[in-house]
Amino acid sequence: MKISNRRSRGGRRASVAVALSAVLALTATACGDDGSGAGGDKGAEGSGTGKIVFWDNNGGVRTDIWKEIIADFEKANPDIKVEYVGIPSTDYQSKVDTALQGGGLPDVGGVGAAMLAGFAAQNALEPLDDRLAKSSLNGKLNEDMVASLKAAGGGDGKLYSLPTSANNGVLYYRTDLFKKAGLDEPTTWDKFYEAAEKLTDAGKNEFGYTIRGGSGSIAQALDAMYGQSGITSFWDASGEKTTVNDPKNVAALEKYAALYKKVTPAADLNNDFTKMVAQWDSGTIGMLNHNLGSYQDHVKALGTEKFRGIPQPVGSAGKRVQVSNPVDGMGLFKSSKNKEAAWKFIEFATSHEENSKFNEAAGQVPSNNDAARDAWISEAEPTKLAAAALTDGSTTIVQLPYYLPDWNTISKADNEPNFQKVLNGDMSAKEFLDTVAGQLNEAQAEWKERNG
């Protein structure tokens, strides 16, 4: 089957346009430009009072906790009002991109590592280094999370998003179903595949696993690929060619994709994480790969007695390899007319009490070091195990190239439909990964040329 590269070329043309706009912006600044943001609007510090607008990049999922934090903020700052706008994670990037072209950006928005480079390349975000240096938060935030967001900013070493939390991949499994079937905990990939098959009885609507085929599927597939292949770097020794289509990864994806409809529900083809999680919580499915963010959903649906959330399985060599999960954060848009008030909100949301409150609700790792020492961390088993796995030497992290402005497009819109073709058997794993690799190699070459 021959794969058209029309989409790839279109995506690269868009990348070149973004790169050109970034270069022109940098050139203009060097020639004495005022450093204005997208659309020529440099914004203003404002009075530090009045109204600000906040866009939540995970609207619907995190709406309740953000409204609680906003209420706390407005009580502490009665002269500032925050307008909350919840945007589903699947729509967030396109919403911001549209506003970048036509206006209407918020003062503050969720800006995670995966989309940070694209926004920064369009000069849409305010650098936060100086503000953080003068803040009471200085020295209080997790250094690795700060460094991760700096690295994701596109190559200039500036901090464009203040970290709020870190996530990690988790394998959730139904302890009651495993016990009934006499299965060992799925701590290795071999045990994972054994359990997936043994727990499946399609006639009774019982399945061993639920696979993510809808929005967000690529990151989960990459995690399964590198976890099985044991490859520990996203790029080869030259730094120019990705290892995504290495034969070991191809074989791993073939085995993983073959699970679809054999040991998984057919509905998985179109399931994003919310549908996948809801399906697992309400049915009789043995295992689910997601992250720390859905832990509280499982507790509400199943209690703590019927499931566990453990680190990803280890490979045949006894080593755990997993891809990096993007750090989430809050960005200050350069076009804001009230940057002082917007920054106060960012500071407040990442303070000890509020950051702890947010991450306990989300089940994620706090960015505030004081919050990370709060008692609930040790009580939320998946969070505790994830933190240990990342610090005890048992896990190698494959760093995804969030610094590429095209990363979010390549790993989502460009290739999610093709991954569905792989699941359906209409495209081979090799064809799929060769296509992804070609786009990544081109994006890497453009990035290196732009950044010297």
N, C-alpha and C positions, 0 to 999 in steps of 0.2 A: 504493500500500500504506500503510495507516494503522498507525502505530507506537504501541503501548500505552505510556503513561507511568507505568504502575503501578510498575515497577521504579524509575523516577526518583523518584517521590514517596516510595517506601519508603526509598530512599537518602538523600533529603533529611530525612526524619523521623529517620533514624539520625544524620545530621549535626547536626540541631537538638538531639538528645539529648546528643551529645558536647559541643556548644557550651554547653548548659545546665550540664552537669556541670563544664565548665571554669570557667564564670562563678561557679558555686556554690563551687568550690574556691578561686578567687581571693578571693571575698567572705569565705569563712571564714577565709582567711589574714589578710585585712585586719582581721578582728575578733578576732584573737589565736589562730587555730588553730595547731596544732603543725607544719603543713606536711607532714602525712603523705601518703603516696602512695596509689595506687589501693587500695581496700579498707580504707583507714584505717591501713595499715601503713607507718610512717615509717622502718622499718629501724633499723640501728645501725652505728656505726663498727667495732665488733668489736675483736678483739685484734690484727688484722693477720697472724694465722697461722691454720692450720686448712684447711678445705675451702671452695672456691668452685665454683660451677657456671657454665659458659660455653656459651651457645647460639650456634652458628655459623649465620648466615643464608644460607649457600650450601653446606650440608652435602652431602657426596658429591663436589662439585667441588673444594672447598678443604680437604677433611678431612686429607689427608696433610700439607700444609704447616702446618696449625694444630696437628696432633699433634707436629710437629717443634718448633714454637715453644713449645708447652706443655712439652715435654721440656727444652728449654733453660731455660725459666722455673723449672721445678721443681728443676733442677740448681743454679741460682743462688739459689733460695729454697726450701731443703729443708724448711722448716716450713710450706709452703703446697702443697696439692694441688688441682689443677684437674680437675674432671669435665667432659669434653667431650661435648656433645650436638650432633650434626650434623642440621640440619633443612633439607630442600630449599627453595630460594628461593621456589618456588610455594606452599609451605605455611606460610612463616614468619609472615606477618602474622596469619593466622587462629590460629596456635598461640599467639602473644603475646596476641592479643585474648581468647582463651579463658582464658588464665592470668590476665589482668587481671580477669576476672569471677569466676573460681573459685579463684584463688591458684595458687602453684607457679611463680612467675616465677624466672628465674635471677638470679645476682648480676650477671653481665655478659652482654651480647648484642650481636650485630651490629646496628647501627642506621644504615641509609643514609638519604640525604636524602629518598627517595621516601616512606618511611613514618614519618619523624621527627615530622612535625606531628601525626599522629594519636595517636602514643604520648604526646607532650608535652601534648597537649590533655587527656589523661586523667590527667595529673599522675603518670605512671609512671616518669619519669626524673629522675635527680639532676642538677642544674646542675653543670657541670664548670669553670666560669670560675675560681673561687677555687683549686681544686686545680691547674689548669694554671698559674696565676700563680705558685704556689709550687714548681712542678716544674722539673726540669732540662730538660724539653722546651719550656719557655716561650721563645718566639722561634725555636725550631728547626723549627716546623711551617709548611707552606705557607699563607701568609696568605689566598690566594684560597679554598682548601679550607675553612679555618676559617670564613671569612666566608660561604661557601655553606651550611655546616651551621647557622650562626647564623640565616641568613635563612630556612632551611627549618623552623626550630623553632616557627613559628606566630605570630611577631610580637612576642615579648617581648624579643628581642635576646640571649637567653641561649644558651650553648653546651651542648647536651644530648648530643652525640656527638663523640668525638675522631676526627678523620679518619685513615683508614688508607691510602686510595688514591683515585685518580680514574681514570675510564674515558673512552673516547672511541670514537665510531663509526668503523668501519673497513670498507672494501670490499676483501675478499679475492678474488683472482682467480688462476686457474690459468695461469701463464705458459706452460706447455708446450702447453696447448690453444689459447691465443691465438696463439702462434707458428705452430702447425700450420695454423690457419685464416687466418693473415695479418691479424690484427686489431690495431688500435692499443690501447694501454693505456686502460682505461675511465675516463679522467680527467674526462670531461664526461657529462652525462646522455644526450645524443644517442648518444655512443659506447657507453654502458652498454646502451641499448635495442637498438642495432645488434648488439652482441655477444650479448646474450641470445637474439636471434632466430637469428643465424647459427650459434651453437653448439648449437642444439637439433636432435636427431633422435630423436624419441620412440620410434620403432621399434627403435632401438639402445640405448634407455634412456640417452640422452645429452641433457642439458638445459643451457640457458644460465644458469639462475639457480635458487636455492632461496629461496622466500618464507616468512616466518614467519607461520603461521596459528594456532598454538597459544598457550600462555601467553607473555606478553610481546610479543604482536604489535602492540599499539597504539603503543608507543614507536617501534618500527621503522617503522610506517606514517607516523607523524608526521614522522620524520626524512626519509623519502622525499618527503612532501608539501611541507614547508617548503624542502627542498633544491631542488626543482623550481620552486616558485612564486616563491622569492626573497623572500617576506614575512619581515621580520626581527624582528617582535614578536608575542608570544603574545596580547596584548591590544590593542584599538584605542586611539585617543588619549585616550578618556575613562577607560580602565582598568577599564571595567565589562563590555565585550563582548569575547569571544574572537574571534580571527581564524581559528580552526580551520575554520569553515564559510565562509570567504571563497571566492568563486567560483573564484579561482586555485587554492586548495587542493583544492576539489572536483574540478576538472579534473585536477589532479595525481594525486589518489587514484584517479580513474577509470582513468587510464592505467596506474598502478602495479598496481592490483588485477586489471586485464585480463591481466597476465602469468600468473596462476594457471592451471595445466593447459595453457596454450598453450606456455610455455617453462619450466615448472617441473614437478616430480613431483606427482602427485595427493596423495601422503602429506603434503605440506606443510600441508594444511588443519589437521592436528592436531599439527604439530611445534612443540615448544618449542625452546629454544636447544640443549639437549643432543642431541636427536634430529636437529635441523637440522645441527649441527656434525658429528655422527657420519656423517650421510648425505653431507655434502660431502667429508669426509676419506676416505671409502671408495669413492666413486663417480666418475663423470665429469660433474661439474657445473661450469660455467664460473665462476660468481661466487656470493659469499655476503656478505650484510651482517650483521655482528655487531659486536663491539667488541674491544678489546685483550685481553680475558680469555681468548679462545680461541686466541691465537697459539701457545702452547706445544702445544696439541692438534694443530694443523696441522703444526707442526715434527715432532712424533713420527710423524705419519701419512705426511707427504709429503716430509720433509726441507726444506731451504731453497731447493732448486733449482727446484721445480715450482710455487711460488706466491709471490705478493707480497701485502702488506697495505698499502694506500694510504689517504690521507684520502678522505672522501666526494667524489663528483663535483661539479664546479662547474656552475652554471647557465648559461643562454644569455648572461647579462650578464658572464660571466667571474668571478663571485663565488661563493664557497662559503658556503652557509647550512646550518647543522645545529642540531638541538635539543640542549639541554644533557643530558649524561649525569650521573646522580646520583653525588655523592661518597659513598663508603662509609665507615663508621666503627664505633666501639665505644661503646656506652652503658652507663652504670652505673644499674641499676634501683634506684629509691628504696626498695623493700622489702627490699633486701639487708641481712642481719644482719652482714655482714663487709665493709663498704665499703672499709676501709683495705687489706685484702688484694686486693679486686677492683680498686681503683685501681692498686695495684702491678702487677697483670697488664696493665692497659691501658697503663700507662707503658712496661712492658717490651716489649710487642708493637709499640709505635710508636717504639721507640728505633732508632737508626741501623741497626745490624746486622740486627735482626729485621724491621724494616719493609722493608729492602732485600731480605732473603731472601723475605719474603712476596710482594712485588710482582714480583720476578724470576720466581717460580713462577707467579704469576697473569698476568704480562705487562702489568701496569698501572703507572700513574705513582705513585711513592711520595709520601706526605704529608710525610715527614721530609726536610728540605732536604739534609741530608748524604747520605741514601740516594739522593736524586735525582741526585747527582753521581757515583754509582758507575759503573764502567766498563761494566757490562752494559747500561745504558740505550742507549748508542750502538751496541751490538752487536745489540739487538733492533730491527730496522728499523721495524716498525709503530709502536712506542712512540716512537722517535726522530722519525719523520715526523709523528706525531700532536702531539707536543710542539711541533715547529716550526710546524705549521699553526695552532696556537692562539696563537702568539706573533709570527708574521711579518706579520700584518695581512691575510692572505688569507681568513680565516674569520670569519663573523659567527655568534654563538651566540644562538639563540632560547631564552630562559630559561623552562623549564617551571615551573608554579606548585606546587612541592613544599611550599610553606607552607600550602596548603589541606589541612585534615584529611581531606577527602574525595578528594584527588587520587588516591591509590593505588587506592581502590575504583572511581572513575570510569574510570581508565585501565586497569583490569584486569577485575575481576569483572563490573562493570556493562556493559561494552561488548565484551569479547573475543568472546562468542558472536555479537554482531551483526556484528563484522568478518568472521567466518566466513560469515555470510549474504551479505555483500558479495562475498566471493571466489566463492561459489557462484552469484551472480547473483540471490539471493532478496531482496536489499535494495539500493537504489541508494546510491552514494557520498554523494549529497546528503542522503538520509534519515538515513543513519548519522551524518554529521557534524553535521547539525542537532540530532540527539538528544544527541550528546556536547556540543555547544555550549550547549544548554539547561541541561544539568546543571552545566557549568562556570560559566555566568553566574550561576546560582542559588547555587552554592557560593561564588563570589567576592562576591556581595552579602551573604551571611551572614557571611563573614569580615570584610568591611569594616564591617558593622554591629557586630560583636563587638569589633573593634579600633579603633573610632572613625574 
